[in-house]
Amino acid sequence: MTLYLKPYDLDDIFPLCTNPLCLLRLEPTNRFKCKYCNEIFCSEHFRIYSHKCDNKPNDQIIQPSNNQTNQTGLPKCGKSDCNVKLHHSNKFKCTKCSSLYCLTHRFDFSHKCK
């Protein structure tokens, strides 16, 4: 008795991003599913405004504005003219004023600590 296995198609293992202009093959770690249309996209096209999702809620923002520099929810450097987002590896808490600063402005003389 001979057992024939179905040959796997490349699209079954590594499907393409659903965006028709994207030719990226998606590895299991790089697949993102839109919660509104249930389509699978790459990391560049899974956001609602990137793939023009038809099932989006009406109150959803279509295109992010240019003045929203901190969409990730990460804190920014405490120096007023610095827009560096602080991660666990680049933030420093000043011992004098207890504010968070990036590594460039971590010294008291660089952020005019009082």
N, C-alpha and C positions, 0 to 999 in steps of 0.2 A: 504494500500500500504506500503510495507516494503522497506526501503532504505538500501542497503548494501554498506558499505564503504570498500574501498580497504585497506587491512592491510598493514601498512608500513613495509618495509624491513629495517633492521638496516643499510644496506649499503646506502639506500636513505638518511637517516638522518645523519649518521656519517660514511662516506666512509673511506676505508683504504687508507693509503699512497700508491701511485702508485709504489713505489719501492718494488720489490717482496720480499726483505729481511726484510722489515719493517712491523710490524704488528700493528702499531699505528692507532687507530681510530681518525679521524680528527674532532674536534669540529669546528664550524663556525669561531671562532677566530684564529684557528691554521691551516688554509688552505692557501697554497701558490700555485699559478698557474705559471708554467714556461711560459715565454713569447715566447719561441721558439717552444715548442712541445705541449703546452696547456694542459699538464697533471697536476693533482693536487698532491702535495706532502706535507709532514710535514716540520717543520722549519729546520730539519736537512738535508733533501734531496732535497730541491727545487733549490739549486744552480746548475749551469750547470755541474761543475766538480763532484758533488755528485751523480747525477743520469745518468751520461754519455749521455747527450742529443745528439740525432742524428741530430737535426735541428739547431745546434749552428752555428753562423757565423764563418768563417775561422780565423778571427783575434782574436777570443775570447781565453783567457788563459784557458787551461784545468785544471791545478793544480796550486794553489797559491804557490809561493816560500816561503821558511822559513824566508827569510830576510825582508819580507814585514810585518812590525809590526803594521802599521797604515793603514789598508784597509778601515776603517770606515770613514776616513776623519776628525777625531777628532784631535785636536792639542795635542802634547805631552808636557810633562814637559820641561821647559827651561833648566834644569840642564842636562849637556851633557851625563852623565852616567845613567840617569833615563828614563825609557820607559813607564811611567804611562800615559795612555790616559786621557785627561782632559775633564770632563763633567761639567755641570752647578753646580753640587753639590761638586766637589772636586778641582776646580781651584781657584787660588788666583793670583791677579795682584799685583806685587811688586810696592810700591809707589816710590821707589828710581830709579829702572831701567826700570819700566813699562813692564817687561816680565811676562809671565804666568808660574806659578809653581804649582805643586801638593801640597797637604796639608803637606806632610813631609818636603818639601823644601821651604815653604812659608816665612820663616824667613830669613833676609838678611845675617846672619852669616852661614846659611846652604847652600846657593847657591853662596857664595862669591860675594855679591853685591858690586858694585863699584860706 
